[in-house]
Amino acid sequence: MKFSIITVTYNAEATIERTLKSVAQQTYAEVEHLIMDGASTDRTLEIASRYPHATVWSSPDNGLYDAMNHGISKATGDFICFLNAGDTLHEEDTLKHLAEAWENANKAGDVAVLYGDTHIVDAEGKFLRKRRLTPPEHLDWRSFQEGMLVCHQSFYINRHLALTYDLQYRFSADFDWCIRCMKEGEKRGFVNVYVREPLTDYLSEGMTTANHKASLQERFRIMAQHYGYAQTVLQHIWFMVRSIIKK
């Protein structure tokens, strides 16, 4: 079983190396690391060239999700995951544990998604906190009515179910993509497998964080599309009540 780790970069010299090191240090050998670079003008390509396990494509693109689509088209692994520059796999055995979870689950049926928890880290890679939303033991596309319960970087999708990102969304296409991929898996009778450990150390301050309001607006539209407008309004009322209760 092989993994494809895809990292989209643009002028990421400050953060790319720790992601490259993280993948290179995995004890599980069947992994390819695809660097989809948007024609960086800094030292990103120079740094990536030092890591023979990484395959680099560099050309102008139409933004993050367009580059992700190109990454999917290049991937040859059985499962695909996206790591941002600066994100790392939680430990050196992470892919080994994922492969073991797949092997155990595959005896009962085909696997659509392997998923687990995420830790938030600072610019030095130090642990800050666990992610606020916790992955459920049983996940399907309806689960995301509660929000993005699984971080995109801890969501490993079967390559044969990996749809392209909808480029009408600039900040939350990953939310829509996860829902659509899980719908496709359910349609084919595949199962989703919870790996009971942190999979990713996620670097705080991503693109969605920097564009928080626009991201939330897109997520409302996405939820309305998949779950219905009335249900989405009711769900957002509950989100507001829940935030007040937790204060």
Secondary structure, 3 states (H helix, E strand, C coil): CCEEEEEEECCCCCCHHHHHHHHHCCCCCCEEEEEEECCCCCCHHHHHCCCCCEEEEECCCCCHHHHHHHHHHHCCCCEEEECCCCCEECCCCHHHHHHHHHHHHHCCCCEEEEEEEEEEECCCCCEEEECCCCCCCCCCHHHHHHCCCCCHHHEEEEHHHCCCCCCCCCCCHHHHHHHHHHHHHHHCCCEEEEEEEEEEEEECCCHHHHCHHHHHHHHHHHHHHHHCHHHHHHHHHHHHHHHHHHC
